[in-house]
């Protein structure tokens, strides 16, 4: 599968009672497809999968598949605390016709590298779908070591990796030692220009939920046109937002507030995450206003 392009991990909207807002989910998916994003990821970190019940996760997979399948490629995030739950989510996604799955390390249990390898192999054997790995040890507590990636080299379904460590030496290793079997996807937003310079052709970007045109323009400049002078200018404009997301400690809250600013009321994040403060909201709003001033 080709993972080139701007992939948006779509948020999970909630209504005022805290229930999933399907109408808002459909409206946001429609807007993203119309703006030209290359694919949607359902059940990612930005979608607060960790705060959803198993039945809610199934319902969201259902809803997006029914509404958006055939208009844009769909990837199902199936991370869970156990292999069995990931398998259940993956089987459901496959039955719905999802194009690929996103696999991260099970969180909280801290599997060893051998255990993580066995986890991925079981999912691959059972589901037989294209796989994007998601390496985010700050969230999961477990890294995907380079030796693990080498052990997966013989598995043709393991095709891409969303890299979110922020380690430049790791980026270099993936771009050189593993480029033959893993498509590199930027998962550290404030390093996107570095990823593109080192050959990444994919960006999984949470802020794409509300700033898709800016993300698409940067992708076009760097990946399609190979114009890194223009790319640097566009990246510099985006950098205040990307720094706020990656370094501000309130990623999901910022994304949801950004959606509201773009006309999509997707509700609040689920507790224990709390809404942005007035000063935090004002800072984000100022950045968004400046970015939109350049849209012309």
Secondary structure by P-SEA (a helix, b strand, c coil): cccccccccbbbbbcccccccaaaaaaaaaaaaaaccccccccccccccccccaaaaaaaaaaaaacccccbbbbbbcccccaaaaaaaaaaaaaacccbbbbcccccccccaaaaaaaaaaaaaacccbbbbbbbcccccccccaaaaaaacccccccccccccccaaaaaaaacccccccbbbbccccaaaaaaaacccccccccccccaaaaaaaaaaccccccaaaaaaaaaaaaaaaaaaaccccaaaaaaaaaaaacccccccccccccccaaaaaaaaaaaaaaaaacc
